[in-house]
Amino acid sequence: SGGASGGTISLSWTTPAGGPIAGYTLQAGSSSGASNLYNAAVGLTNGLSAGVGPGTYYIRVLATAACGAGAVSNQLAVTVP
């Protein structure tokens, strides 16, 4: 889940069922399905906040484990005025 307040996007997610999680990868794009704005590991945190410029951001999270990345989460579109 997530949303924007002013120029800050706040996100949170729950740990998926299954094996041990090694971390999460956050992807953000300027269009649906893209990861051109951010695509990096964010550790074992279950949420974060970041200051961003105006625009619409399409955000997804992937859980990673020793055997690789899991399925991509549902995409969340967040608009910052």
C-alpha positions in Angstrom: 0.0 0.0 0.0 1.1 3.6 -0.3 0.3 7.1 -1.0 1.7 10.6 -1.4 1.7 13.6 1.0 3.3 16.7 -0.4 6.4 15.6 -2.2 6.8 12.4 -0.2 5.7 8.9 -1.2 5.3 6.4 1.6 5.0 2.7 0.9 4.5 -0.5 3.0 4.1 -4.2 2.2 3.7 -7.5 3.9 6.0 -10.5 3.8 4.7 -13.1 1.3 4.1 -16.7 2.4 6.8 -19.2 1.7 10.5 -19.6 2.4 12.8 -17.3 4.1 13.1 -13.8 2.5 16.6 -12.4 1.9 15.3 -8.9 1.0 13.1 -6.9 -1.3 13.6 -5.1 -4.6 11.7 -1.9 -5.3 10.9 -1.0 -8.9 9.4 2.4 -9.9 8.7 3.6 -13.4 7.3 6.6 -15.3 4.8 4.3 -17.1 3.0 1.1 -16.3 5.3 -1.9 -16.1 8.5 0.2 -16.4 11.4 0.3 -13.8 13.3 3.2 -15.4 13.2 5.5 -12.3 14.3 3.1 -9.6 15.2 -0.6 -9.6 17.3 -1.6 -6.5 17.4 -3.7 -3.4 16.0 -2.1 -0.3 16.9 -4.8 2.3 14.5 -6.5 4.7 12.4 -3.4 5.4 8.6 -3.6 5.0 8.2 0.0 4.0 9.9 3.2 3.1 9.4 6.9 2.4 11.1 9.0 -0.2 11.0 12.6 -1.4 10.2 12.8 -5.1 9.3 15.4 -7.8 5.8 15.9 -9.2 4.5 13.1 -11.5 2.9 9.7 -11.5 5.0 6.8 -10.3 4.2 3.1 -11.0 5.6 1.0 -8.2 6.1 -2.7 -7.6 8.0 -4.8 -5.0 9.6 -8.2 -5.4 10.7 -10.5 -2.6 14.1 -12.1 -3.0 15.4 -15.3 -1.5 18.5 -17.5 -2.0 16.9 -19.2 -5.0 16.0 -15.9 -6.7 13.2 -13.3 -7.0 9.6 -14.1 -6.4 6.6 -12.8 -8.4 6.2 -9.0 -8.8 3.6 -7.4 -6.5 0.5 -5.7 -7.9 1.5 -2.4 -9.3 0.6 0.8 -7.4 0.2 4.1 -9.2 0.9 7.1 -7.0 0.6 10.7 -8.2 2.5 13.5 -6.6 1.1 16.9 -7.4 
